[in-house]
Amino acid sequence: MDALCWQGWAMRRRTDRLSVEDFALRPVESVEAGDGQALIAIRAIALDPYLARAMKSWAGEHPGWADGTVHGRVIGEVLHSRSAALAVGDHVLAIARWQAFDVIDAAQAEIVDPAIGNPRLALGVLGRSGITAWVGLHLAAPSAGETLVVSAASGPVGSVVGQLAKRRGLRVVGTAGGPEKCAYVGDALGFDACLDHREPDLAERLAGAAPDGIDILFENVGAPSLDAALPAMNRHGRIQLCGLASHYNDERPIELRHFRQLLYRAVTLRGFITAEHRDLFAPALAELRQGLDEGWLHHRETIVDGLENAPAAYLDMLQGQGIGKRLIRP
């Protein structure tokens, strides 16, 4: 392919706080697929919050981060293959550069099951987002009748957590930013309540929405929502620390006013890394597929078109804009 067709995003400098000016769209030298590789046209790029750390430090799960080249989870369509494992036309889930085209190692790619219909689901509800929700809830050992609070409830993880918890007989309260998101969480997802975290007195409102106390807090945001929930935690409550969305683009120390409640109420706070629980991926995907097939598991995508818009869309995502899985369609 002509080298002029290839452009990709790189980071200009290492930084503590990302801005649009930290990204540079540069021409990329085109390369041909070698043995065991495939050329893919990238159809969707996942705007995942965890990437902010690699963007700022140039150190991530792919060695290409070392030169500032932005990588992330993508869905690609195979255009040319030199691997028996991949055929032209296959849609694959892979780690690739933020480009319109890339060459990937076939051994590191996963073919997306054509039966799911929309390949983008492998980046969201049937991908790491949905799996993270299932695994995190499973590790919390939920019981019917308990109360679960989940922050970022309209996001790709929080929305699935709440729906799975409802299936298990829990009372589910979500927090989200703005009336549109809260309406979606309550009306479309069926949570028992959703509170706008932008409104004042979140701690007081959480206590009112969870009159029997909070048994499980599934935390995706960080200090603002965690601190508000701590006074309402029940004795021996469990906190699943899944994400720190409000802190990914901020290197200041994280402070909690109600930290003492972890001790006074004998609360367990557990951080978890989904990749360390691969034995749970198969049962997670089985239930998630079942939920989509039976119509009780709902999801949304927020898609921005144009590779040139990726940095602004990514930073908007970190600020909480959009509902569901946030994606770039090159």
N, C-alpha and C positions, 0 to 999 in steps of 0.2 A: 504494500500500500504506500501511497505517496506520503513522505514525511510531513508535508504540510497538513495532512489530515490528523496528525497526532499532536494533542496538547494535553497538558496535565498540570495539576496544582501542586505547588511546593511551598514550603515555609520560608519566608525571607530571613527570619532571625528567631533565636530562642527568646522567650518572653514569659512573664508571669501572668499576663492578661491578654487574651486574644482580641484582635480587632481585624476588620476587613483588610487593613493595610498590611497585615502580617502575611497575607496570602499572595502568591504570584502565579499567574497562569502563563506557562512557558511552553515553547515548542519542544517536542520530545522526538528523539531519533527513533524512527520506526525500526522494528526488528521482526524477523521471521520466526515462526515456531520451529524449535529444534526437536530432536527426538524426545518423546515423552511429554511434549508440550502441545498447547492449542492456542490459537488466536481467537479471542472473543470480542464481540461487540457488547459493550456494557449497556444493559437495559435499565438498570436501577442501582443507585448507590444509597446505602443506609446511612443516615445522619445519626450516628450513635454517640451519646454523650461521653462515653468513656474515652473517645478518641482525643478529647481536649488535652489530656495529659501528654499524649504522644506528640500532638501538634506543638505544644509549648516546649517540650524537652528534646524533640527529635529522637526519641527512644520508644519503640513500640514492639508489637508482636511480630512485625515483619522487618527484616534487616534493612530494607530500603528506607526506613525512617531515618537512618543515620545520615543521609544526605538531604534531609528535609522533605523528601517526597511523600506526599500524603497517600496513605493506604487505608482501606476499610473493606467492610463486607459489601459484596456486589452480587447482582444477578447478571450473568452474561450469556449470550447466545454464541455457540461455537460456529465460527466461520471457516476455520481450517484446523485440521487435527493431524498430529503425527503421533497419536497414541491410540492403541486399540480400545482403550477404556472410554474414549469420548468420540462421538460422531457429530458430523456437521448437523446443525439444527438442535442439538441438545441444549437445554438451559441448565446452567451450573451455578452453584453457590460457591464463591471463592473469596479470598482476600486478594484484592487487586488495587492498582493505583486509581486515583480519581481522574480518570481519562475516559474518552469515548471508546477506545480500543486498548487492549493489553494482551500480552502473552503470559500464560499461566502454566504451571506444572500440573499435568493431569492428576498426579498422585495427591495433590493438595486440594483438588476440586471435588465437589459432591454434586452428582446429577440430581436435578429437581424432578420429582415424580410428576409426569405429565397429568396424572389423574387429579392433582389438586387444582388444575385449571389455571389460576393466576400464579405464575412463578414468583411474583413479588412476595407472596405469603411466606416464602422461605426466609425472608428477611425480617418478618414480623411475627404474626400470631403462630405460624408453623416454623419459626426459626428461633434464634437465640432469645428473643424477647419473650415469646410464649413459653419456651422451655424454662427460662429464668423464673417466670411467675410460678410455674408448676413446681419446680424444684424448691424454691424458697418457701412456698406454702407447705409443701410436704415436710420439709425440715422443721417447721413450726409445730407439727403434730396437732392440727386443729381438731376440735370436737364440736359436734352439733350443740347449738345453744350458746356458744361463746360469741364474743364480740370482737370483730377485727376492724381495725382502722388502716387504710392504705392511702399514702400520699401520692401525688401525681396520678390521681385516679383515672384521668382521661387518657393517660399515656399508654404505650404499647405493653408495658409490664403491668402497671397498676390496674388497668381495665380488665386484664385477664385474671389477675389475682382475685379481684372482687367477685367476678363471675364464678370462678371455681369455688370460692368460699361459700357463695350462696348455694351452690350445688351440694355442698357438704353441711348445710343447715346452720350456717353462722349468720349473725346479724352483721351487716357490712356497712361501714361508714367510710366515705371517701372525702378527700380534700383535693381541690383543684382551683385553678386561677381564673375566675370570672364566671358570670352567669351562664354563658353559652356552654362552657365545659361542664358545669354542675348540672345543667339541664340534660345534657347528653348522658352523664353518669347515672342520673336518677331515672330518666325516662327510657333510654335505649338499653342501658346495661342492667337496670333493675336493682341498683343499690338501695338500701333502706334510707340513706340520707347522703347528701354531699354538701360540704361546707366550702364556701369561697374563702381561701386563705388570704385573699387580699383585704378582706373586711377585718375590722378590729376585733379584739377579744377572742381569738381562735381557741385558746385554752378553755375559756368559759363555755363557748359553743360546743366544743368537743365533749366536755363533761355532760352537757345537756343532751347531746345526740347519743351518748353511750351511758344511759342512766345506771346500768349495772357494772360500769367500769369497762376498761379495755383489757382484753386478754391477750390479743396479738396486735402488734403494730408492725406493719410492713412498710419500711421506710425507704423511699426513693429519692427524697429531696435533701435531707440533712437537718441542721440545727433548727431552722424556723418551725418546721412541723413536728420534729421529734421533741423539742423542748415544750411545745404546747401540749403534747400528748402525755408527757411523763406524769403530771399531777393526777391524771385519770387512770393510770395503769393499775390493774389489780395486783394483789400480792401474787408472786410467782408468775407474773405476766412474761411474755416473750416478745422481744424486738428482733425482727429480721432486718438487718441493715443491708439493703440491696444496692442503693445508689446514693450519691451525694450531688444531685443535679445543681443545687444552689451554690455549690462550692467548686465545681470543676473549672470555672474560669476566674477563680479567686484564691490566692495563696495565703490569705490571712488566717490566723489561728481560728479554729472552730470552738465557740464557747456555748456552754449550756448553763442556764440559770438553775435548772431543776435537776442537775446531775445527781444530787444526793438521793433522789427517789429511787435510783437504781439499787442502792443499798437498803434504804428504809423499807422498800416493798419487795426486796429479794427478786428483782427483775433480771432476767437473762437477756443480754444484748449479744447477738451473734451476727458477725459479718460472714458472708458466704460468697464463694467464687463458683459460678455455675460450672465452669470447666472441670472442677475437681469432683463432680458428681455425674460423670458420663454414664454410669450404670443406670441412672434415672432417666436418661434421654428417651429411651424406647417407650416406657410407660407414659411419659409426659406427652410425646407426640401422638401416641395412640388415643389418649383422652382428648387432646386438642383437635385431632382429626374428627373424632366422634362428635365433638361439640359443634364443629362447623357443619358436618353432614346432617346432624339432627336439628340444627338451627337455633340452639340455645347459646352458642358462643358467638358474640358479636365483636366486630373490629372495625377500625377506620384507618385510612391512610391520608396523609397530607403530602401531596406531591408538588414539587417545584420543577418546572421544565427549564432546561438549559444549563449546561455545565458551568457556564460563566456565572451563574447565580449561586453556586454551591457555597462559597464562604458566607455570604449574607444569610442564606437560608440556615446554615449551620449555627451561626451566632444567634439568629432568631429562635431556633430550637432551644438553645441553652437558656434563653430568656423566657421559655415556656410557651412560645407561640405554636399554634397548630394542635390538632387533635389526632391521637393515634400514632401510628408509625410515620415518621418523617423521612421522605425520600427525595432524591434528585433523579430526574429522568433526563440523561444526556441527550 
